[in-house]
Protein backbone atom coordinates (compact mmCIF):
# COMPACT_ATOMS: atom_id res chain seq x y z
CA UNK A 1 0.00 0.00 0.00
CA UNK A 2 2.84 2.38 0.80
CA UNK A 3 4.34 1.85 -2.63
CA UNK A 4 0.99 2.57 -4.28
CA UNK A 5 0.48 5.72 -2.27
CA UNK A 6 4.05 6.82 -2.95
CA UNK A 7 3.55 6.32 -6.69
CA UNK A 8 0.36 8.36 -6.61
CA UNK A 9 2.02 11.16 -4.65
CA UNK A 10 4.88 11.21 -7.15
CA UNK A 11 2.37 11.42 -10.01
CA UNK A 12 0.64 14.35 -8.32
CA UNK A 13 3.99 16.09 -7.82
CA UNK A 14 4.91 15.52 -11.46
CA UNK A 15 1.59 16.93 -12.63
CA UNK A 16 2.04 19.94 -10.40
CA UNK A 17 5.51 20.55 -11.85
CA UNK A 18 4.16 20.30 -15.39
CA UNK A 19 1.41 22.77 -14.49
CA UNK A 20 3.92 25.22 -13.02
CA UNK A 21 6.13 24.95 -16.10
CA UNK A 22 3.17 25.57 -18.36
CA UNK A 23 2.12 28.57 -16.28
CA UNK A 24 5.62 30.01 -16.56
CA UNK A 25 5.59 29.50 -20.32
CA UNK A 26 2.24 31.30 -20.57
CA UNK A 27 3.57 34.19 -18.49
CA UNK A 28 6.62 34.54 -20.73
CA UNK A 29 4.46 34.51 -23.86
CA UNK A 30 2.07 37.07 -22.43
CA UNK A 31 4.95 39.26 -21.31
CA UNK A 32 6.43 39.11 -24.79
CA UNK A 33 3.15 40.27 -26.27
CA UNK A 34 2.66 43.07 -23.77
CA UNK A 35 6.23 44.33 -24.03
CA UNK A 36 6.24 44.31 -27.82
CA UNK A 37 7.99 47.22 -29.49
CA UNK A 38 5.35 48.00 -32.10
CA UNK A 39 7.60 50.22 -34.20
CA UNK A 40 10.19 47.44 -34.45
CA UNK A 41 7.50 44.85 -35.18
CA UNK A 42 6.05 46.94 -38.02
CA UNK A 43 9.52 47.53 -39.41
CA UNK A 44 10.32 43.80 -39.30
CA UNK A 45 7.02 42.92 -40.94
CA UNK A 46 7.58 45.44 -43.74
CA UNK A 47 11.09 44.10 -44.35
CA UNK A 48 9.84 40.50 -44.43
CA UNK A 49 7.07 41.42 -46.87
CA UNK A 50 9.60 43.09 -49.18
CA UNK A 51 11.83 40.01 -49.04
CA UNK A 52 8.86 37.75 -49.78
CA UNK A 53 7.81 39.84 -52.78
CA UNK A 54 11.38 39.82 -54.13
CA UNK A 55 11.56 36.05 -53.75
CA UNK A 56 8.21 35.63 -55.51
CA UNK A 57 9.31 37.84 -58.41
CA UNK A 58 12.57 35.89 -58.73
CA UNK A 59 10.67 32.62 -58.78
CA UNK A 60 8.33 33.88 -61.49
CA UNK A 61 11.24 34.93 -63.68
CA UNK A 62 13.18 31.70 -63.15
CA UNK A 63 10.15 29.46 -63.65
CA UNK A 64 9.49 30.99 -67.09
CA UNK A 65 12.97 30.21 -68.35
CA UNK A 66 13.54 27.22 -70.59
CA UNK A 67 16.10 26.07 -73.12
CA UNK A 68 13.75 27.13 -75.94
CA UNK A 69 14.09 30.77 -74.86
CA UNK A 70 17.78 30.63 -75.74
CA UNK A 71 17.33 29.12 -79.26
PyMOL commands that set and color helices and strands:
alter all, ss='L'
color gray80, all
select helices_A, chain A and resi 2-34+38-63+67-70
alter helices_A, ss='H'
color red, helices_A
deselect
rebuild
show_as cartoon
